Amino acid sequence: MNSQQQSEHFILFGLAGTTYAVRSTDVRQMDMIGQITPVPNAPQCVDGVVFLRGQVLPAMNLRVRFGFPRIAYDIKTRLIVVQSGGRSVGLIVDTAREFVAIPKDAIQPPPEGITNVSGKYLDGIVKIGDRVILVLNVEEVINPIDSQTIVA
């Protein structure tokens, strides 16, 4: 099928009642939440650092990053380790358990009304069945870690 050849693979995750997608090529691993060590003067959306497979990574709480209320971690909370632009970051999400192929032509650009507010974090929007899925731009999502911590 031609649309299968033109598909991209995504990891779907839930956050504050919405389904998001991140390209599987940006994902290095996915784990349950373990020990997070707080770091002084970190951006508000960074809960701390984690030690995974011999590497220390910032753990970004996507709820806080996107302006949603912070909630306690539970058994469903996941850490999705993404890499973009030479940086690796753990994204803390409410749930993550789906892997899907989405036809490239099914991904629509974000509506103009949200591009200045939250659109910079989105590569697109796709509808699968009755679900609307927001496709993240990983580079933009993890960008504030450097800009907020390096500013003099």
Protein Blocks (a to p, Z undefined) as FASTA:
>chain_A
ZZlmmpccdddddeehiacdddfklpmbdcddddddddehiafklnbdcdeehiacdddd
fklmnopacddddfklccddddeehiacddddfbdcbdcdddfklpccddfklmmmmmmm
pgbdcdehjbccddddfklmmmmmmmmmmpZZ
